Amino acid sequence: MAIVAETSRFGKLSRPVLAWVVGLLFFFPIFWLILTSFKTDADAVKPEFLIFFTPTLENYLNMTENYDYWRFATNSVITSVFATIFALAVGIPCAYAMAFNPSRATKDVLMWMLSTKMLPAAAVLYPMTFLTKSLGLFDTHFMVIVVLMLINLPIVIWMLFTYFKEIPKDIIEAGQMDGVSTWGEVKEILIPLAWGGIASTALLCFIFCWNEAYWTVRLTTTEAATLSKLIEGNRAPEGLFFGRLSAVSAAAVGPIIVLGWFCQKQLVQGLTFGAVK
Amino acid sequence: MGRIVLENVTKSFGDAQVIPPLDLTIEDGEFAVFVGPSGCGKSTLLRLIAGLEETTSGKIMIDGEDATQVPPSKRGLAMVFQSYALYPHMTVRKNIAFPLRMAKMDQAEIDKKVEGAAKILNLDDYLEQKPGQLSGGQRQRVAIGRAIVREPAAFLFDEPLSNLDAALRVGMRLEISELHNRLATTMIYVTHDQVEAMTMANKIVVLRAGHIEQVGSPLDLYRTPRNLFVAGFIGSPKMNFIEGAEAEKHGAKTIGIRPEHIAVSSDTGPWEGTVGVSEHLGSDTFFHIHNSGLAETITVRADGEVGFKHGDRVRLAPREDVIHRFGADGLRIE
């Protein structure tokens, strides 16, 4: 008995300690990023582990004054929000059809959708650039929204499909017997029942859109450029200004970290694909 | 009105035909029970009528109109599911009101109908609760309430009592029968339990592997089963089947005699055997008789007071007028 009690006490203690260690380990780069963003460029490149220094807001002021941070931030919000809305607008009906009226091809279609995520983005760089330029869509919000939506659609559909699968088919059929139209089924039954899952999916999709860099950097210049582009733009040819770069990066990841903090529960649920009820 | 006619209806899932061509008529106001062992296609047949499965071929007529291609939401039928299938995010009141709200009925009338249904089903006190807070029996009542407010052409019940405990099942069985008497609406009820079929139905449809084995009133099926399958399926305990010399004496391949039609005593009767297990139900006792030379076990239903013990030698006297005779093809010989 004593041994059992001891191991469980050990377990009780060790788990939070381990969680904190892992948490701090993951948080360290962000901590360092924020710390560096308050240093002068001269302080930032000093090789020693500099924790105590004279903080400066110069980098942040520089960013808003010279780089028009707010325009990039607005673009990030616009493209991420609309891409998420459109991804859900396409994903919900699609996942609904596959979850409740599966055909023999459903499994293959799902696999095929996921397989598009296995294709390296660089492989379609040329056709994508060519298409956007010849359609006159280069550096437009519309293009960025469409691209962000398309690259996240497979994961959105997969997640929604998994959540919808948990809803008993009987309930949907009861709705049909009660005289509900297909749209009514989605609105009155499916969305209220899968609300948690839909919220997690939207949140995750939003974060992916916000963080996306490969396409936003390559398909925009100024008009539709997002925060990723702003970070990339601070890679000046005359050398790296770590203080400035850190400030830009911190300001780019800041909103999403705050959002993530407030929606921790939904995120965990989303990332475990509905395994946690 | 709720007269339902199936003409030549078939259903296949891929290459597997689960319902071979089938004809069936359910008259308006009838209480029809589809009964059969699991996998016999009874639920599929109900879902075809509901419209939840598409017919592969054939016609389904509801009140004289071809409903084969009509979606379930437009057939005017109500269904009660085994799993209750209540909307977990709505209160009992909203669950019951749901079909009316979908039909765009005005709120005052919805309230009136919901209150009325709640009164019939004793749900008055639970209207503001969510399904998760209710017991199984109450949930099933809500599901029935949701069905009756619509005043459907027919009610479809898909094994509605299977998830309830035994005592509750008997109570709900009576409530549903009472409801049928009161509403006089067509009801189609699917079950694997022949006791439910016998006690509730006006018309029993016995199914096996998608085929209709026999259609008739409970007593028709009990008195004149058309074949060995129906004879063995209807009645509890099961009918005894005897083959060999004893059957040939009656000019049949197999004879069947129900446990309640055999008298057991220590000295009278043409058959003899040893008492095995006795099941004492109080009012009745079921004796399982071995070593009779007729069949492995002969089940006999006797009065509860009859007191033979394990291993006793007893004599059995079948009632000659109720011996069922079956030919080599399994069909009844009149």
Interface residues (C-beta under 8 A of the other chain):
Chain A: P168 D170 I171 E173 A174 G175 Q176 M177 D178 G179 V180 S181 G184 E188 I189 P192 L193
Chain B: A50 G51 L52 P71 P72 S73 K74 L77 A78 M79 F81 Q82 S83 A85 L86 Y87 P88 H89 F98 P99 M102 A103 A143 R146 R150 L156
